[in-house]
């Protein structure tokens, strides 16, 4: 169950990061509210996952999901630039996440 909490927390991190961008510096009320709610839910689920998972695993996986997810949203939804080095960085982060789960 802890891994379900952790993956959900990571996905919610992507949600709040996207809506934080959409809030335009917290000047737009609806994206700001979504950011705050998703942030609280993400932290709450991370806390639940940390009841049984080690800090080093839980926090690394949470931030990794957020980083790679934000990269994908930025690239494919927001049209941010993509190049070989950015792809390589995302692949390395993903490899690190897999290693944290396996070892």
N, C-alpha and C positions, 0 to 999 in steps of 0.2 A: 504494500500500500504506500510505503514511503516514496518509492520511485514514481508512482502515479502522482502523488502530491508534488514531487520535485519537478517532473516534466510539466505539469500544469502550471506551477509557479513560473517556470522558465518561459512558457508560452504567454503567460500574462505579462511577463516582463517585456516581451516583444509588443504586446498590445499597448501597454502604457508608454513605451518609448515612441511608438508611432503616433499615438494621440497627443503626446507631449509636443511633438513636432507640429501636429495639426492645431494645437492650441495657440500657436503664434505668441509664445511667451506668456501663456496663461491669460490672454486677452479675449479668448473665445470661450464662453461658458460651457457649452456641451462637451467639446473635446477636453477641457480642463477637468470637468466632472468625471468623464470616463478615465482620464489619466489617474486621478486620485483614487477612484474605486478599484481600478485594476492594480494599482500600486499596493494598496492595502491588502487586497486579496492575494497578490503575489507574495508579499512578505509573510502573510499568514500561512499560506501553504508551504513556503520555505521553512518556517518555524516548525510546522508539523512534521515535515520530512526530516528535520534535524533532530527530532526526538530519537530516531534510531540510526540515521546515517551520520557518518563522521563529518565534521565541519569541512575538512579539506575536500571531501568528495562533493558534498551538497552544494557548497558555495561555488566551487569550480564549475560544476555542471550547470547550475542556475545561471551564472554569468555567461557561460559558454553558449547556452541555448539563446540567451538574450543577444549576445554579440552576433552570432551567426544569423539568427532570425532578423535582427535589425539590418544586417548586411543584405539579406535577401529582400526584405521589404523596401529598403532604400533603393536597391538596384532595380527590382522588377515592378514596384508600385510607384515609387517616386522618381524613377528615371535617373538616379544618380550614376555617375560614371563607373564603369567596370573595366578592369584590366587584369592581366595575368598575375600580377603581384597581389592584388586584392583577393582574387580567387584562391591563390596559393595560401594566403593567410587564413581564409575561411576553411580551407581543407585541413590545414594544420590544427586549427582550433577544434574542428570536428574529430580529427584523429585523437587529440588529447582527451576529448569527452569520452570517446570509446574506450581509451586506455583507462580512464578513471573508473569506468563501469566494470571492465574486465579484470583489472588487477586490484 
